[in-house]
Amino acid sequence: MRMDVLTLFPEMFEGVFRSSILGKAQEKGLVSLRTLNFRQFSGNKHSTVDDYPYGGGGGMVLQAEPIFGAVESLTEGLESKPRVILMCPQGETFTQRKAEELASEQHLIFVCGHYEGYDERIREHLVTDELSIGDYVLTGGELPAMVVIDSVARLLPGVLGNESSAVTDSFSTGLLEYPHYTRPASFRGWEVPEVLISGHHGNIGLWRRQQSLLRTLRRRPELLKQAELTVKELKWLKEEHGYEPDDVSAK
């Protein structure tokens, strides 16, 4: 997969793209991560990329010309057009499901702004998606773009050492992930649950599923309303933990 980032601050991505999972994924040739400073497409001698908004108001607005020019430079001659993603507080809230959707693409372009807003023609005629990582405002789109890129890249085949890791992560199944333990089996008097060292894979699987349900119930109960649960699981939640499954679907 190829991912390009349009930004005024490409240096912000250098350490992130070279480190950890993203760095190893590039070394393996599984993903290509590149930045492009769209200031070079400003089209004026002062290399400005923003201007005052028509109609007045505070702040500066990112101009359409440099963004269109940068995207077109990356897509010229391509048979299939990539997804162009605008990082914006007004966008769709980014979720694991969205990450899985984007991971099926071959080419993504991220647009990171740094001013009061974007010229609306960027939204209307260029981008395919608008994404937000939460209901708060940051200085620019660089940090949100890093979050999305990391989330998407780790879903690509071969990126993680254990292919099942991404499948069992929180939200990938619609639920929060079950608790994990490692050696030693006893630490300061706190013991690893006996079932995990029993070697009985069926019991371990059942315990992990129940713990995932329980953790979701306690921390993010709204997720249960959208999860696909069995009749047996619904009964367990109700009888053992008092959960009323009125709005939960069973299969």
Phi, psi and omega in degrees: 000147177246133177229123178248143180238124175267119187207153173274352183228068181299334181295338179295336185267349188302308181293320181296315183287339182265350189255159168052220186299318181296319178297316180293323179297323178289321178300325179280352181077021182274337181210147175244121182243120182222153176244153178219121178281112185283359177297331181292350179254021184294327178077013177222160188291340180266358179058033177279145182237005181225164179204170179291146180286141171299140180090356179085178181122164182279157176083174180245156183242135179291128183286155181286321188305309182295327180288314177300316181297318181293315180296317180295328178292332181273341186249357182300127178085356180280138179287319179248136182276139180282167171286132178249115191249120178267120177276117191203139179299338180276354187282176175298136179293127183290134180226171177298323178298320177293322177299317179295322177296314181291331181294345179274354180276163177263337186209128177233140174238127180253135179250121181247116179266171182214020184229196183299327180183187179250148168303128187301336180293339174294315178294316188285327192235001184232309187281154176255336182219148169237126184235144174232145177262006177162167183274066175205166185247133176249171181297324180202184184270002184294310181297315175301321179297320178299319180299312182295316181299315179297317181296321181285315185299322184290348178272349182287141181305130177091348184288315178271146180296324179248111186296338181279347184300312182294328182291325184264359178301157174305139178080338180295328178262002184090356181234167172284151184287151178289163179292151177243149176221154174216180183294146008278160181291335177232126180225113181054034179088357178265123187260147170290137178309133186303326183299328184287340179251012182281335183082001180268101188295327178295314179293324178295316179299318179295316179300316181295319179296316180294321178294324176297316177297315183294317179296322178294317179300318184281327187253323182222064186301336180295337180291333181295333182293337182254352183280150176267109184243151177280162177301321179296320179292320177298318179297317179298316179297320182287311185286323184270334187227007172071021181275129178268113188269038185302319185256015182259137180274141178241151178226000000 
